[in-house]
Amino acid sequence: MKLKFLLLLIITGLFISCSSDNDGDKSKEDTIVGIWQAHELKVNNDTASDDEKNARDLLNFLTLKDCYVLSFNFKEDLTVIIDNSVQYLEIGLNSEGNGFDIPCPTEKDTETTVYVYADGKLTYTDEDQQIVTVDVAIDGDVMTVDAAGLDIPNLNAGGQLIFKRK
């Protein structure tokens, strides 16, 4: 009888110790906190303007070189640091003279502001003290944002900016 009671106690202890460790905190998958780098601009080839296609190709070219010209660092204290080097892009000819070369910019503009992220909407104040509100979709470590809504020069023609969490 004591053995059965001891066995039942051990089994009960195992079930309790193996229960979910969910402490109610938001999982990484549904939070915006972290460093997000612009990796891709998705546009519809059939309807996209030349500016949208050029912005897409430019971003793809730089991303392949591990050069990220736009990043958002969302902190838990509701501040965001925005690093933007788009204005410092220089497009030239490659050394063979038969194609373009776009070096990764060494300069960047950094802006720190506060943000609110709720119900798939991101709101922050830009450097011109304008309130920016954009729809955001987060799926794990991928964030999709309307490019026109961000109003980032050279990346604001249209399409969806795809960010990946670093």
Phi and psi in degrees as a GROMACS rama.xvg file:
@    title "Ramachandran Plot"
@    xaxis  label "Phi"
@    yaxis  label "Psi"
@TYPE xy
-63.4291  -36.0397  LYS-2
-65.4187  -41.7889  LEU-3
-65.8113  -41.4879  LYS-4
-63.4576  -42.9864  PHE-5
-64.3308  -42.1323  LEU-6
-63.3236  -43.1481  LEU-7
-63.8788  -39.8367  LEU-8
-64.2242  -41.9287  LEU-9
-65.6722  -44.2522  ILE-10
-64.3844  -41.6969  ILE-11
-62.5125  -42.2395  THR-12
-61.3901  -39.1761  GLY-13
-65.7187  -41.6006  LEU-14
-63.5548  -41.1576  PHE-15
-67.531  -41.8047  ILE-16
-72.969  -20.6353  SER-17
-95.7825  6.43295  CYS-18
-69.7998  170.218  SER-19
-59.4998  140.857  SER-20
-94.8437  15.5382  ASP-21
-66.9296  115.133  ASN-22
-99.9103  16.1357  ASP-23
86.9406  -7.20499  GLY-24
-71.1712  155.33  ASP-25
-66.6044  138.64  LYS-26
-77.5372  163.322  SER-27
-60.0965  -27.3072  LYS-28
-69.7469  -23.8703  GLU-29
-116.42  16.7579  ASP-30
-111.455  152.058  THR-31
-94.3444  -9.76811  ILE-32
-61.25  131.961  VAL-33
136.954  179.457  GLY-34
-97.5059  123.657  ILE-35
-116.095  125.235  TRP-36
-111.973  136.184  GLN-37
-69.6135  120.489  ALA-38
-109.124  -28.0511  HIS-39
-157.926  149.629  GLU-40
-118.481  115.306  LEU-41
-93.1263  126.217  LYS-42
-133.685  158.962  VAL-43
-86.7127  112.744  ASN-44
-57.3495  -31.4725  ASN-45
-73.2991  -29.75  ASP-46
-116.947  -7.97744  THR-47
-70.0877  143.451  ALA-48
-75.9012  168.137  SER-49
-61.5193  -37.6101  ASP-50
-61.2838  -42.7465  ASP-51
-64.3074  -43.148  GLU-52
-65.9163  -40.3202  LYS-53
-65.0005  -41.3172  ASN-54
-63.2527  -41.1139  ALA-55
-60.5759  -48.9453  ARG-56
-64.5662  -39.9666  ASP-57
-61.4187  -47.7793  LEU-58
-64.8272  -40.6162  LEU-59
-61.6604  -44.6661  ASN-60
-58.9917  -47.5916  PHE-61
-68.5466  -39.5525  LEU-62
-62.024  -37.7738  THR-63
-62.9079  -24.1823  LEU-64
-94.0617  13.8218  LYS-65
54.5106  38.7139  ASP-66
-112.734  118.379  CYS-67
-115.697  111.87  TYR-68
-88.0012  -6.72919  VAL-69
-145.495  125.906  LEU-70
-144.22  150.332  SER-71
-121.457  127.809  PHE-72
-112.754  96.7837  ASN-73
-86.1794  122.95  PHE-74
-98.8026  158.479  LYS-75
-66.0172  -25.1285  GLU-76
-82.285  14.1612  ASP-77
69.0714  24.7147  LEU-78
-103.24  152.657  THR-79
-132.439  136.622  VAL-80
-108.145  120.634  ILE-81
-107.921  118.59  ILE-82
-104.87  123.767  ASP-83
-134.953  115.346  ASN-84
-114.121  15.5564  SER-85
-59.319  -40.3527  VAL-86
-64.7222  -16.1741  GLN-87
-103.204  11.8964  TYR-88
-69.2525  136.909  LEU-89
-126.424  120.724  GLU-90
-104.194  124.946  ILE-91
-139.744  -175.998  GLY-92
-84.5325  147.872  LEU-93
-72.6179  173.191  ASN-94
-63.6328  -24.9831  SER-95
-82.9478  -14.3908  GLU-96
77.6926  13.4502  GLY-97
-117.851  15.7641  ASN-98
-170.894  176.593  GLY-99
-86.9851  152.578  PHE-100
-131.628  131.629  ASP-101
-127.812  98.4307  ILE-102
-71.0017  152.193  PRO-103
-68.0593  127.131  CYS-104
-61.4684  142.409  PRO-105
-96.6916  -13.8366  THR-106
-104.266  155.178  GLU-107
-154.687  155.965  LYS-108
-98.2736  133.874  ASP-109
-119.682  130.709  THR-110
-128.925  134.433  GLU-111
-117.294  130.162  THR-112
-149.87  -176.451  THR-113
-105.893  157.13  VAL-114
-140.292  162.514  TYR-115
-130.478  131.93  VAL-116
-127.802  115.253  TYR-117
-154.263  139.869  ALA-118
52.3643  39.0757  ASP-119
76.948  14.0342  GLY-120
-122.234  133.436  LYS-121
-109.768  128.386  LEU-122
-127.761  130.898  THR-123
-150.449  167.994  TYR-124
-104.03  125.929  THR-125
-83.4105  -177.369  ASP-126
-65.3021  -20.3394  GLU-127
-93.2907  13.844  ASP-128
63.1071  27.2622  GLN-129
-96.0458  138.741  GLN-130
-81.5327  125.83  ILE-131
-110.151  126.308  VAL-132
-127.663  124.055  THR-133
-133.342  150.118  VAL-134
-76.4943  136.421  ASP-135
-130.651  135.201  VAL-136
-119.658  125.334  ALA-137
-115.483  127.805  ILE-138
-130.068  93.586  ASP-139
67.6792  -117.138  GLY-140
-103.011  23.0258  ASP-141
-123.358  128.945  VAL-142
-121.925  130.881  MET-143
-111.964  130.878  THR-144
-134.717  142.059  VAL-145
-67.2057  118.273  ASP-146
-62.475  -40.7353  ALA-147
-64.7583  -34.1053  ALA-148
-66.869  -30.073  GLY-149
-74.3981  -26.338  LEU-150
56.8271  46.8236  ASP-151
-93.471  117.644  ILE-152
-51.051  140.255  PRO-153
73.9479  -11.0358  ASN-154
-123.668  13.0536  LEU-155
-108.722  12.4298  ASN-156
-66.3123  -35.0626  ALA-157
156.846  178.745  GLY-158
94.0886  -172.966  GLY-159
-115.54  122.916  GLN-160
-83.6015  129.254  LEU-161
-105.13  120.372  ILE-162
-108.326  147.052  PHE-163
-120.64  140.185  LYS-164
-74.2614  130.159  ARG-165
